[in-house]
């Protein structure tokens, strides 16, 4: 007979493990809910390739990459592509520049065209080889010119000295070029023919060994005969091109000719017509352009004048067919040719054109969430009527203007201020007059006695000024060493209560895990900047759009004339002086201000202390600007500790307000000396554009154990009154030897306190209290960077080992 009730398992029934899905397809669905329904499975599965198909696919990809490299080689310097731009960099003061350029020009059936402007460059056209080059010379001492030309150059030709290779200025120039990103290069050594053949071989071996540090496996090309110059040109045209990421995704152009048309309103601002070959990407007329060193501008139209460096045989039809080199100077008739057959390619569309707005104009009432009631409005109106006064105003003045008309009493106060300013000006004028009088008396004395000299006095004054600079540098070294020995420690002030002095700081249970809201207590400058909801996604979409979509505009290799609007006349003046004029098209949003984070490492050639918030010069990609940065540690946490000095032994993150730039982009950090030279202090790359990156400043208050018991101790010298002890009581304590504790109660009225720790203290231990505050960079962005003085190695810098602590 069957049992009346069904059997139910008891609590001791065996529980088997659930089935673990492997790392194959569909495992996540099985983990989520057991059996996978048929509809969830993908319709089209990628079939697994067998070994033969995989090998065939790899062969196809390899062939495609090889064809892409060959197509790039064939397009560069030919009829369809832009001329091969070669920048000749002289790395030694004794390098024979003139002879090298003369040999490069002396090619068979080659036509040489001189450039416009004072740059001294030339174009080399070889119809027989179907190649065209453009050579531009740059001195190693002219730092901005070298860096600007290297941004757009296809190849760099380094001219070395046959004995020394390069001097200190050349070494410094190479450091900057390697940090910015080096395109394809070649090393040429002119001269050395005056040495005997045996010594010539020894000198060449010595030179090859000395350049191995910078250029491993580099080949030296002698440049003494026409045959050697032909080999060098062949190597330049056939070598593989090295890509710089920040320029490959943007259209860029080196000016071949320029013309300035003043505007109707002012002669200082006008339209700059820049002609050159488009490189990199297709140039759109609606995008903004950045003139390197001068700022961002809009385009009004793009023209297509005739190509001045055409390989078409009819260009050289009327010339003599001889083996000699022929030089044609196009500077005279260049403007006439531009005006002959100029075709307007495109004009800017105001509805699609990018705006020049770089900052947000903050609305002070934007955060206001309450609206006054009718009663409050009526009360405000009544109070205005009660306080209303009668003032005589000119006819036609509105109420708003009448409110700003100053009364007699207020005028008196302003006049007093003006009088004080006038008194100061009068005092300054009297001082100037007295100085002029003294100088005139000195001149009279010099006329009476011709033997009077002041040279020794002037030398002493200059020497004293140098000694003052040395004292300031010594003080900075001491501060840096103090920060290394006692990081973030400060003395508690005696004259101000600690709860007032450190009222903006807070304590954290754990610097790594404690929360900190990135939108809390933001400064007013954050209302002026732009922020992306997801910067990495925006960047990825933008780069994918550049690669796949075709943009309407001037294609790569076209010779075009850009009409750049509202350009100051100083841009044209610098071009006439022989400085290169380089233009880069901007990607969307790259004219807008935000918070940029650079990952940099200290350059080993510079050891001077650099404090945070000092004004530094930045070269970021195609931009250069001045700003006062913050230094912080590079960690994977959500909070990053501020560093007061630029550390020589670790990579740091530099935070500044600057225009948005999409990485990758190289970063060079310079510091300007008092004499105008720019010293390279750090190099790195652009890390992110993130205003939410939290930089935390830490302060450490220190105290000393006065009486030590088992796990308690009386600590003094951290605070100096009872109220401060009560204020900081919730903050956790730590010691240099690893103990943790907290404040139990104050003792007396002079800042002594009883503290409890997780173990017994040692008498030589130090009790520490950490306080934290979020800091932000200073808004000191300045796009104008002064031209540097030619660099000379500094001899006055103090080595670190000579600095002694008192």
Buried (B, 14 or more C-beta within 10 A) or exposed (E): EEEEEEEEEEEEEEEEEEEEBEEEEEEEBBEEEEEBEEEEEEEEEEEEEEEEEEEEEEEEEEEEEEEEEEEEBEBBBBBEBBBBBBBBBBBBBEBBBEBBBEBBBBBEBBBBBBBBBEBBBBBBBBBEBEBBBBBBBBBBBBBBBBBBBBBBBBBBBBBBBBBBBBBEBBBBBBBBBEBBBBBBBBBBBBBBEEBEEEEBEEBBEBBBEBBEEBBEEBEBBBBBEEEBBBBBBEBBBEEEBEEBBBBEBBBBBBBBBBBBEEEEEEEEBBBBBBBBBBBBBBBBBBBBBBBBBBBBBBBBBBBBBBBBBBBEEEBBEEEEEEEEBEEBEBEEEBEEBBEEEEEEBBBBEEEEBBEBEBBBEEEEEEEEEEEEEEEEEEEEEEEEEEEEEEEEEEEEBEEEEEEEEEEEEEEEEEEEEEEEEEEEEEEEEEEEEEEEEEEEEEEEEEEEEEEEEEEEEEEEEEEEEEEEEEEEBBEBBBBBBEBEEEEBBEEBEEEEBBBEBBEEBBBBEEBEEEEBEEEEEEEEBBBBBBBBEEBEEBBEEBBEEBEEEEBEBBBBBBBBBBBBBBBBBEBBEBBEEBBBBBBBBBBBBBBBBBBBBBBBBBBEEBBBBBBBBEEBBBBBBBBBBBBBBBBBBBEEEBBBBBBBBBBBEEBBBBBBBBBBBBBEBBBBBBBBBEEEBBBBBBBBBBBBBBBEBBBBBBBBBBBBBBEBEEBBBBBBBBBBBBBBBBBBEEBBBBBEEEBEBEBEEBBEEEBBBBBBBEEEBEEEBBBBBBBBBBBBBBBBBEBEBEEBBEBEEEEEBBEEEEBEEE
